[in-house]
Amino acid sequence: MDLRLWGKERGLDGHRYPLVCHLLDTAAVMRFLWRDFVSSGMREWLAEGFGLTEDDACRLVEFWAALHDIGKLTPPFQEQVAVPEGYPADPSGEQQSHDAAGHLWLAVVLKEVGYPRERAWPTERLVAQLLGGHHGRFHAFNQGVLQRNKLAYLGLGDGRWEEQRMAAMAVLVEILGPPAPTVALRGSRAVVISGLVILADWLASQIPYIKRRLGDVPDRGDTASLSRFFAGSLAQAPGLVARAGLSRLSLKSGSFAQEFPGFSANTLQESIGAELPGLASGPGLLMAAAPTGFGKTEAALHAGRLLSQVAGTSGLYLALPTMATADQMFRRVARYLARRSARDTAPSLLHGMAWLSPVEEMLDEINAEEFIASDEAAQLMYVEWLRGAKRGLLAGVGVGTIDQALLSVLPVRHNALRLFALANKTVIIDEVHAFSPYMRGLLRTLLGWLGEMGVPVVLLSATLPQPVARELAEAYAGQGIDHGNTAVPYPGWTYVQRGWQQPVRHAVAFPEQQRRRISVALEALPNSPQVEPERGAVLEHELGQLATHGGCAAVVCTTVAQAQNTYQDLCAWRERLPHGQQPEITLLHSRFPAYRREEITKKVMADFGKDGQRPKRAILVATQVIEQSLDVDFDLLFTDLAPIELLLQRAGRLQRHRVLDAIRPAWARSNDQSPRLVVLTAPDHNLRHLPKAWTTIYPKAALVRAHRLLEEHQAAGIAVPDDVQHLVDRGNPGDFPAQQDPLLEGFEDAEVERIAETMVEGQSASLWSICAPEQVKDLARLSEHPVEEDQATTRFNADSERVLPCFQLPDGQLLLGSSEGEPFPEPDEDGNFTREQVVAVMRCSIPVPGSLVQERTREHQLPKPWGDKWPFKELIALRQPVAESGHWRPATVGKRKLQLSHTLGLVEAEAGQT
């Protein structure tokens, strides 16, 4: 081999690293990834797919990994620095990227090796594509060029160029001794291997590592010298893998009581622990449904460990619906890992703003707490490498949003890496009932891939309609499943494995002491000429007892603007009350700066959490953020009309913790009075007059169904759990109800509209997602219609931006937070900002719908130097001018006026308001 042909040069201070050395480094890293990181289940699955033993399969993937950069032995790549003397110039003028060049060359050369063939798509083409995709995109083939004599005309070069490519192939074969697969490769396995190759390449390409190896580069490129170099690569590779935080998760075995000391297993947890081990014979799907506060998270972690043991997976990913729920779950899971992991582990938090979270500080705090509790606690590590772009999902344990998992089935760059990361794990997905039809469409595609790759999955829901359970079970287990048995008992669980026709269902007993009946009151909003509904009169009447006798209540509004208006109305009402009867009133929604939302959330938990210091009298006004994010308890709950499953979810915050019953006011705990849910509905109960904002957020048919179901239960109330599944199923009859629904009498057009919208969302999911695994022959299908990750949408019609309210002094200086806040941080002499400076700015930013700032202009960009730097350049600056007097005016975006209020958050101000 000619060692003058370089593979790495940038960042090496003028030195060049021979390509063949990088290829051998990558093979060495692959060997130890296979040994120390790839799960036993995945190793078995891949080896079976090759028709080889696991040891032989390891040698094969080492060899393939070593070939990933063979396309750098071409004129266009070497010309980036210098072409050694004696190599002919390329007359073609083609500028193939090295990954595309390698994919073309390998498709031709591997055909001559005699790999097993399928008529539709030969194995050598899949191997060529999976290696050509190591930069995150798969290339398509032009059938007419797959001949060796045509490659020179595509920019690959001929003569000595071809000699060196063949020499590289020969030396790799001699050193690595790869076997050939005996079974034709399937597309799904090729995708997983591609992700593994990407990982090996990233690890072997780290500049500090290559600098350490420069002194080991041999003087000659003969096989003996390169074999000695490879031995050095093998000595270095385990450290590379370990320092990256890549290891198998190993959880201690034990009963539920051992996993969660201090908790007595309830009927759901007990049933799963007793029945699942004898039921699961391989990777499977477990769907569990139970009321909020029923310990589903602990049940899922216990089930996940049991399924991992059977399936041979060695990691966990917990997917939550929102960033707030992911942040909360991260702490819970980290504490679980400290107690139950058999070795030190590096958990990762994954969502769009996770880098703002103080993960390292959280882990240090938990390490200290658990070490005091037990000197056998595992150490939770913060590993910088895993915080790099697209790497977090590779951590042995990840906690993040469902979006991070759904990105793996969208045509984004490195989707194969994401699928590989998930294939190594057991996946737990929470709050499935909260997914829109579009998200469920993407989830079905994801479940198909997870089922194909042998990944155990646990789906959790407080309310899971039968049609949804059926479609998700079918997606995972494949066609032929008995639809009649896919429903999930409430409370209970259903389990199915791929290829099974008959799922197994287990209903569990509901503890008598937790049974309850919720009193339902439908209260009509007053007729109002205003666009926004006025809740004040209804709330004042209902809250009279709270003001007089004390208690805690929540008001859940559909939109942020409605929550802000309601908060102001209640504050005005409070001022009219006698001094001793004035309740504390708190407002919580998504349009506060991050630092303020954290402050308010901490107060809410301190006031209304299970272990909080409950105020004498208090009211929380909020949006849907309290549905999923917070474990809070109220004596009385008000909510706008919403789909029935969401109303039931909100009702789970109503007198949630029995331990608080002793301190509830008499009006909320009398023996003959059930916990009271007050649902605000259309004026005069006329459903044709539902507020427009409500029908914009939710399908009108769902609101009509919910209203009429609640009417049926006003007299007797809602029995939990007996009425829940019946209500959920009637409120969610599926896309095509078998017969006309009496709940929609007079609103049949709303049902047609709902079905049409569901179909549009489902078709959009099918359009944008990658194909099902059984349809993958040509890997280029996974990169069709590519989108950049920051442009990919995992939520239908998601249009969000991030604004930065700032206050501009007369001299032009910008302040953060308030008109007396801190000035913007200044960069260092190189124009860079520290992480602490970036976090300080971003914690003042606010997510908003894109429609709110759609008329923005260049004037809404931050000035230099901030506007030139990520992530500041993505922010929309809302400049609020401050006068010499200290008074300030709202920011203007087109015809809108927006202002930041400490108590209200970001407010759309009326014309002339300051």
N, C-alpha and C positions, 0 to 999 in steps of 0.2 A: 504493500500500500504506500502511496505517495503521501507522506506526512505534511507536505506543503499545502495540500488541499484542506482548507480550514472549515471548521464548523461553527466556532464561536470566536468572536473578536470584540464586540462592543463591551465596554466596561472592563476590559482586560489590560488597559494602559498600553495599548499598542501591540500586545502579544496576541498570537493567534493559536487557537486550540485546535489540533487536528480533528477533522470530522470523525475519523474512525475511533478516536478516543472517546468522543461524546457518544457514539453509538454503543460502545462497550460499557460506558458508565450507565447508560439507560437500561441496558440488559441487566446489569448488576442490581440496579434499583428495583427493577421488575421482579427479580428473584426474591428479594426480601419483602417487597410488597405482598407477593404471593404467600410467603411464609408467615409474615407477621401481621398483615392487615386484612387481606382478602378472607372473607368468612369461609368456614368449612363447607357451608351449603353452596356458596357460589363456586368454590373450587370443584366440588362434586358435579355441579350443574354444567360447568364449562368442560370438564374432562369428559363427561358423558357425551357432550355435544361434539367433541373431537373423536370419540371412540378410542380414547387413550387413558392410561393411568394418570393419577394426579401429578406424579413426578414428571412424566413425559409431557403432560399438558403444560406444566411450568416451563420446561425447556422450550416448548413451542412458542409460548407467548413471550418469553425472553427474546427469542430470535426475531419474532415479529416486531417487538419494541425496538430492537436494535436497527431494524430496517426503516424506521419512521422518517429519518432525515436523508435517505439515500438520494433524494432529489436535489440535495445540495451539491452533488457531484455533476454539475452542469455549468455551462458558460455563464448564464445570467446571474447565478448566485455568486460564483467565484469572482466575477467582474466587479462586484460591489467593493472589493478591496484590491485584489490583484490576481491575475491568472498566472500560474507558474510558467516558466519557459518550457516550450515543447508541446503545449496544448493548442490545438487549432482553434482559430476564431470561429464563431458561429455565424454561418452565412444566412441563416433563416430570418434573423431579426425578431424572432418570437421571444416574448418575455414571460415565460411561464413562472409562476411562483414555485418555490421548491417543493411545497406540499402537493401541488397539482402535478408537477413533473414526476415526483416519486410515485404518485398514484398511477400515472400512465405507464411508467417503466415497469413497475411491479406487476401490473395486469398482464403484460406481455411475457415477462420472464418467469413468473410463477406458473404460468400455463405450461411451460416446458418442464416444470418439476413433476407434474403429474398429480396435482391435488385432486381429491374426489370432486365429481362434477354433478351438478343438477342442470337439466336442460335449460331451465328458465334463467338461471343466474349462477355461473360456476363459482366455486369456492375462491379461486384466485382473484376474482373480481371483488368479492366481499373483503378479502384480506387487503387488496390494494386500496379499496375505498376506506376501510377503517383506519389504515395508516395514513392515507392522504388527508383524512379528516382530523389530524392531530392539532390543527389550529382552530378547530371548532366548527368547521363547515365541511360537509361532504361534497365531493365533486361528481358530476355526471360523466358518463362515457360517451364518446363519439365512436360508434362501432367501426367506422371506416379507418380509424388511425391505430387500432390495436394490432399493429404488426411492427416487428423490430426495425425493418428497413425504413419505416416512416417516422421513427422517433426523432431522428436527427433534424428533420424538417419542422419539428415542433419546439425547437430550442433546447433539446437535451444534449446536443453535441454527439459527434461520432469519433471514431478512431480512439485516441487515448482516453477520451471521456468514457466511452463504453467499456474500455479495458479496465478502468479504475472502478466503475460500478460493478463489473463482474468480479474484480479482485476483492472488493469489499464484501460482496455476497459470499465469495469462497472462504475468506478468512473468518467471517462470522459463523459460517457453517462448521468450519474446522474447530473453532474455539468453543462454540456453544453446543454443537452436536444435536440440532433439533430433529425430532421425528416429523413425519408428515401426518396430518390428520387422516383417519381412516373413514370418517363419516363426513358427508357434505355439511358445510357450516350453515347454520340458520342465521337469518338477519338479526334476530334479537340478541343472540350471543355476540355477533360481530359488533353491535352497538355497545355492549357492556365492555368488551375488550378494548374498543376505541377509547372509552372513558378511562380505562386503566392505563393505556399507553400515554394519554395526555398527562395523567398524574405522574407517571414515571419520568416523562420528559421534563415536566416542570421541576421536579426534585433534582434531576441531574443537570439542569440548566442554571442553577443558582450560582451567581458570579463568585461569592466567597468560596464555594466548594471548588469551582474550576481553578481559581487562583491557587488554592492549596495543592491542586494536582499538577500545576504547570511544571513543577520540578520533577514529576514522575513520568513525563512524556518521554518515550524511548527515542533513541537516535535513529533507529531503523524501523521500517514498517513490515518486517517479516513476522511470520506467525509466532515464533518463539518469543520475540520481544513484546508483541501485543498480548500474548497469553500472560506474560508477567505483569503487564500493565493491568489486565483484567483482574488478576488476583488482587492488585491494590484496590481496584474499584469495588470488588466484593468485600474487602476489609472496611471500606468507608461507607458502604451503602446502609448497613443497619443503623448507623448514627444519623444519617440523613433522614431516614424514615422516622426514627424516634424523635429527633429534634423538631420535626414537623408536627408532632402531636398525633401521628397516625398509629393507632393501635386498636386491637380488638377489645370491645367492651366485654367484661366478664362480671356477671352479677352473681352474688352468693345465692345458692338455692335455699329454700326454706318455705315455711307456711306463710299465709297472709299475716298472721300475728307476728311472725319473725320479721317480715318485711316492713311492717308498720306497727312497731311497738306502741302500746298505749291505746290502740284502736281495736275494738271488737268487730270482727267481720260481720257485716250485715248480710242479708239473704242473697243479694246479688254477688257480692264478693265471695261468700261462702260457696255458692253454687258453681261459680266459675272455677274456683280452686279445687273443688271436689270432682267436677265432671269433665273439665277440659283436658286434663292430662290423658285420660283414657280414650278421649274422642279424637284428638288431633293425631294424625299419622303423618303429617307433612305440612307444608305451608298452607295457611287457610285464612279465611275472612271471618272475623268475629264482629257482629253488630250488636251493640248493647243500648238499651233505652231505659231510662229511669228519671224520676223527677230531679230537679236541681237540688243540690245538697245531699245526694244519695251516695256519694263516694265513688262516682264513676271514674274519676282520675286514678284513684288508688286501684280500683278494679282493673283498669286498662294497663297500668304498669305491671300488676301481677300477671295478667293474661299475656302481656307482651313478653315477659320473661319466660313464661311457660311455652309460648309459641316459638320463641327464639331457640329454645333448647331442642325442640323437635325439628325445626327447619334449618338449624345450623347458621343462623344469622348472628352477627356480632356487633350490633349497634342499634340505636333508637333514633327515630325522628318523630317529634311530637308537633303536629300541625294545628295551629289555632286560627280562629277567624280574623283576629285583629292584632295590631301591634301591642295594644294594651294587655290583652289576654296572654300574649306570648311573653311579655315582660314579667307578668305575675307568675306564669307557669315556670319560667326559667328558675326562679328562686326555689320553688317547690321541688322541681326535678333535681336541682343541684344538691339540695339537702338529702334527697333520696339516694343520690349517687354516693355522697360522702359516707352514708351509712351502709349501702349495699354493694358498692363496687368492690370487686376482689383485688383491684389494682388501681393505681393512680390513673386519672382520666381527665380529658380536656373537653368539657362541654362548650357548645357554641350557641350564641343567640343570633337568629337570622331573621331580619326584616329590613325594610328600606332605610330605617333610621337606627338600626341596632348599634352602629358605631358610636352613637351618642350616649349609649347606656354605659354606666361605670361597671362593666363586667368584671374587670380585674379586682376592683374593690369589693364587689359582691362576693366573689369567690374567696378572697382573703378573709372576709368576715365569716363566711360559712365554715371555712377551714378552721378558724379559731374556735368557733362555737362547737363544732363537732369533735375537735381534738380534746376539748375540755370534757365533753360528754363521754368520749371513748377514744382510747389511744389506738384502737384498731381501725379508726376511720380512714377511708381512702383520701388521698390528697387531690384536690381539684386544681388543675393547672390552667394557667392562662398562657396560651401559645400564640405568639405573634403571627407565625406563618399562617395559621388557620383564619386569621382576620383579613387576609388578603382577598382581593376580588375573586369571587366564585369558589372560594375554598371552604367556606364555613360548613357546607353540607357534607364535607368529607370527615368532619369530626365524628368521633365514635358516638357521641350523643349530640343531637341538635334539637333546639326548641325554637320554633319560629312560626311564621304565618303560613297558611295553606298556599299562599301565592308562590312561595319558594319551591314547593313541591310541584305545583302546576306548571311552573316555567319549564320543567323537564319535558313536557309534552307539547311545547310550543316551538316553532322553528327558529329559536334563538341560538346564537353561537354557544357552543359547548353544552348543548342539551344532552349529548351522550355522556358527558362527565357527570351531569346531574343524575341521569338514570343509573349510572354505575354507583354513585354515592348512595342512592336509595336502595339499590339492589343488595347492598351489603348489610342492610338494616331490617328491623321491624318498624313498621310505620303506624303511628297512632294519630287519628284525625278526629278532632273534637268539634262539637257544635255543628254537625252536618246539616241540621235542620235550617241553619242560617244561610245556606248556599242558594244563590239564584239559579234559574235554569241553565244559564250560560256556564256558571261555575260547575254545576253538576255534570254538564256535558264534558268539560275538561276532566272532571274527576272520573267519569266513566272511562275515558281514554287512559288516564293514569292507572286506574285499577286494572285495566286489561294488561298493561305492561307489568305492573307489580305481580299479578297472577302468573304471567308467563315467566317472569324471572324468579319465581319462588319466594316472594317476599310476603311474610305474614302481615296482615293488616287488621287493626282494630278501629272500628268506627263507633263514635259515641254521639248520642243525641238525647236531649230531654224530651223531644217529640219527633218521632220519625214516621211520616205517613207510609202506609203500605206500598203505594206505587213507587215511592222513592227507594224503599228497602229492596223492592223487586229489581229495579233497574241497576242498582249498585251491586247486588249479589250476582246478577247475570253478567255484568261487566267483568267482575273478578273471576267467577267460576266458569264462564263460557256458556255457550248455547246448550240447550238440553236440560237446563235446570227446571225443576218443578216449581212453577210460579206460585202455586197455591200454598207453598210452605215457606216462602221467604219472609213473610211478615215477622216483625220482631215483637214478642209479647211485651206488655207494659205493666209492670217492670219485668225485664227479662233480657234474654239474649238469643241470638241465632248464629249458628256456625255452619260454614260450608267450605269445602275444598274444591280446587279446580278439577273438573271432570265429574264431580258428584252430581247426581240427579236430585237427591233428597237432602236438603239442609236439615239440620237438627235444631229444634227450638226448645228453649227452657224458660218457662214462666217461673217467676220467683214470688214467694209470699211477701206481702207488704206488711211491715210491722204495724200492729194495731195502734200503738201509741203515736205513729206517724200519719195515720189516716186522718183526713180532715175534710171539712166541707167549706168551700169558699163562697161567701155571700156575694152575689153579683148585682150591681146597680147600674143600669143604663141611664145616664143623665144627658139630656139634650142640651147642646150649646144654645145660647140665645140667638135669635135672629139679629144679624149685625150687618150694617152696610159696609163694614170693613172687609178687606180681602182676608186678613188673618182672623181666625176665630177668637173671640174673647171668652176666656175661661173664668175671669174674675168673679162674677156673680155666683157661679156654681161652686167654685172653690171656697169662697168666703162662707157660704151657707154650710158646706160640709165640714169646714175646719173649725167651726165654732167650738165643738167640744175639746178639740186639741188646745185651742187658745185658753179655754177656761180651766181644763183639768190636766193639761199636759199630754205629751205623747210625741211620736215621731212619724212623719208622713213623707211620701215621695210623690212627685208629679212628673210623669213621663210625657214629653211633648214630641211631636213628629219631626219638627225642624228646629234648627238652632235659633232662627228668628223668633219662632213661637215660644221657645224656652226663655229667650231674653225678655220678650214682652210679658210673659206670665210672671217671671221673677219680679219685674218692675211693678206689675199690678199687685202682687202679694206684698211687696215692700210698702207700697202706698197703703194697703189695708192694715198692715202691722202698725203703721204710724197712728191709725185711728183707734187702736186698742188701748185699754188701760196699761199702764207701765208694767205691771206684774204679769200680764198675759201676752206679751210680745214674744213670739218665737224667733229663734235664730233661723235665717233663711240662707241657703247656699245654692249657688248655680254651678252646674257642671255640664260641659259639652266639649266638642272637639275643636272649637275655634278659639281656644286660649293658647298663648305661647306655651311651649313645652314646659318651661319652668313653672308657670302658673298652674298648668293642669296638674303637674305633680304635687304642688302645694295643696291644691284643692282636693285631689284624690286622697292624699294622706289625711286631711281633715275629715273627709267623708268616712274613711275607714275608721278613724278614731272615734267618730260620732256614732256610726251605725253598724260597725263591724261586730262580730260575735264577741270579741274581747274588748270592745271599745268602751269609753267612758260616756255613756248615753246621756245626751242633754235632757233637761227637764221637758222642754218643748222645742221642736226643730222641724224644719221642712227642707227637703232637697228637691230642687227643680232641675231636671236633667233631660237629655235626649236618650236614644237607645243605648248609649254607652254603658248604662248600668245593667243592661240585659245579660251581658256576657262577661264584663270586665271585673265586676266587684262582688264580693261575698258580703252583701249588706242586708239589713233586716229593718222592716218598717211596720208600724202598727196599722197603718192605713195606706193604701196605694191608689193613686189616680193615674189613669193612662188614656191617651187618645185611642180611638178605635184603630185596630191593626189586625193583620191576619191572626186567626185563632191560635196558631201555634206560638206566635210571638206574645200574645196576651197571656197564654199559660206560662210561658217562660218568665214574663214579668211578674206574674202572680207568685212565682217561686221566691220573690224577694219580700213577700208579704208574711209577716210573723214566721220567718224562716227557721229561727233557732228557738227551740223550746226552753233552753236554759234562760232565755230572757223573759219568759212569760211572767215570772214572779214580779218583775218591775214594770210591767205594762200598766197603763192607766186602766181604771175599772171599766171604762166604756169600750176598751179593746180586748178585755179578757174575761168578760162575764160568760158563765157557762152556757147561756142560751143564745149567745151571739157569735157567729162565725167570723173569721177574718174577712174584712170587707174590701172588695175590689170595685172601684168606681170607674166605669168606662164612659168617657165623653164621646158622644155621637152627634149625628147631624141635627140641626135645628128642627124641632117638632118631630124628631125621629123620621124625617123625610129623607130617605137615602138618595134621592135625586139631588139633594142639596149638600152632599158631602163636601167639605172644604177641598178646594182644588189641590192644595199642597199635599193632602193625604193621598189623593188618587194619582198624583205624580210619583209619589214614593212607592205606593203599593197598588197592585191590580184592584180595580173597583170591585170585581167579582169576589175577591178574597175578603174585602171589607163588608160587602153585603152578606156573604155567608157568615162572617164572624158576628155581625150584628144580630142576625136572625137566630143563630145558635145561642147567643147570650140571652135573647128574649125567651127562648125555650127554657132556660135555666134560671131565670130571675126568681121564680117561686121557690124552687128546691135548692138552688145553688149548684156548685160544681163539686162533685165528690172526687177527691184525689186519693188513690189513682184510678178509681173505677170508671170515671167518665172521660178520662184524658184521651185515650187512644181513639175512642169513638168520636170525640170532638175533632181530633186531628184528622182522622180519615174523612169525615164528612166535610171538613174545611179544605181538604186537598184530594179531590176525587181523581186526580191524574189528568193527563192531557186530553183524553177523549172519554168523558163519562159514558157509561153504558146506556144510560137513559137520562131523560131530562131531570134536572135537579130541582126539586120543589123549593129549595132554599133560594133559588135564583128566579122565582116566578116574577115576571115583570122586568127582569134584568137579563134576559137571555142574550142580549147584544153585548153585555159586559163579559159574559162567559166566552162568546166568540172572540172578543177582543183579547181576553186573557190567553186563550188557546193559541191565537195568532202570535201574540207576543212571546209565548213560550216556544213556539215553533221557530220563530226568528232567532231567539237566543240559542236554541239547540242547534240550528243550522249554522249559526255563526261559530259555535264551538267546534262543529265538525269541519268547517271551512278553515279555521285557524290552527287547529291542533294537528299534530303529526298523525300518521296513519296508525292503525292497530298493529301490534307486533306480528301477527300472522300474515299481514299484508306486506311486510318488509322483505323485498328481494334486493332491490336497488337502494343502497343507503342514501343516495341523493334525495330520496323522498323526504328524509328528515330535515333537509335544508331547503326545501321548496318554499318559495315566497318568504324569504328570510326577513326577520325583523330584529332590530337591535333590542337588547334586553330592557333598556329604559323606555322603549316604545311599545313593548309587548304588553298586552292587557289580559289579566287574569280575571277581571271583573267587567261585566257588560256595561258599555257606555261609560267606563271609568274615565273621568276627565278631571284630574286633580293637579293643582299647582301648589307651590309653597311660597307664601308671601312673607315679607319681613317688614312689619311696621317699624318705622324709625321717625325720629323727631329732628327736624332740620332747623338749626339756629340761624339767626339773621346773617351770620358770617359764613354760612354754608356747612358748618360742622354737623355731622350726623350723630345722634345719640340713640342708644338702645333702651327699650323698655318703657321709658317715660320721658317727659320734657326735662327731667332732672337726672336722667339715667347716665350710664357709662358711655364714653365715646367709643367709636369703632376701634378695634385693636389695630396697631400699626405693624406692618411686616418687618422682617429683619432686613439686613443690607442686601440680601439676595432676592428680596421680594417674596419670601415665604412666610407662612403663618404657622405657629405651633398648633398641635392638636388641641390644646387647652383653649387657644384663641378661637379656633374654628367651632369648637363645641359651645363656647360662650355665645357666639353669634347665632348658631343654629338653634339653640335652646330658646331664642326669642322669635323663631319663625313659627308659622301657623299653616297647616294644610287647609286648602279651600277648594271648592269646585271650580273648574276652569271657567265656567260660565260667569262667575263673579268678577273675573278680571280679564274677560275676553277682549276688551277694548284697550288693553295695555299697549304702550308704545315703547320706543327705545328710552324714553325719559324715565321709565320704571326699572331700568337696569341700574345696578349699583355703579358708582363711578370707579375709576381706577384708584388704587390697585386692586380693590376687592372684586370688581366686576370681571376681572381677568382670571380669577382663580376659582377652581372647583372647591367646594360646592356653591360658593357665593354667586358665581355667574348664573346658576340655575334659579336664583331667588328673584322674586318680583318685589321691588322696593316700593313701599307705600310711605312716601314722604309726607309727614304732617308738619306744616310750617309753624314755627314758634315765634311769636311776636316779642318785641322788647319787654312788653308787660308780663310775659310768661304765658299768656293765653295762646292756645294753638288751634289750628283749623284741621278738619278732616283731610285725608288724602283724596285725590280725585283720580278716578280711572274711568275715562269716558264720561258718561252721565252719572256714574255712581260716586257716592262719597262714603269713604270707609274710614273708621276711626277705631283706635285701640282704647278700650276701657279696662281698668284694673279689675272691676267687678263683673262686667258683662262680656269681656273678651272682644273679639273683632265684631264691630257693629256696622251695619249699613245705615248711615245717618241720613235723616231727611234733609231736604234742601234748606240751607241756612242754619242747620244745627251745628253746634260746636261742642 
